Amino acid sequence: GVKCAFLSSPLDGWSEEAVAQLGTVDLLVLPGENAKAIQKLLDALDPRLLFLIPSKDGIDREVLKICGAEGKEHVSEFKLKGALPVEGREVVVFGV
């Protein structure tokens, strides 16, 4: 019952129509680049769980800022304990 979306670069190629076709997304995986495109996707999809993965240049600081993940520890794995967050959004930042 959890709908996941794994989006790859380039993120700015997603039109409003394409994003609308995704519908409700519970878990969203994004490369940590292009803060402007990520902000649009987050506003439209409002996932409960967001995974940021490094691109070839790592994760952009601006992306961390808009996702509320500045200073968040980078992890190599994540285990969901229980259910997805009911309110708000949990952000998981993966490291290299």
C-alpha positions, 0 to 999 in steps of 0.5 A: 500500500505504499506508492514509491517514485524513483526519479532520476536526472534531469529533474527539470524535465518533469512537466506539471502534467507528468507530475500530476500523473504520478498521483499520490506518492508516499516515498520519493527518491530524488538525486540531490541536485537542482533545488528549484526542481526539487521544490516544485516536486515536493510542493506537488507530491508532498511525500511522507518519506523523502530519500535524497541520494548523491549525484556525481557532485554529491548533494547540493547544499541548497537542496538540503536547505529546502528539504530541512535536512541541513546538518542531518547525518548522511546514512548508508542504509535506512530501515523503516520501523513501523508505518510511514509518518502520518504528519510531516515528512521524514527526510533521509540523506544517503551518503557516498 
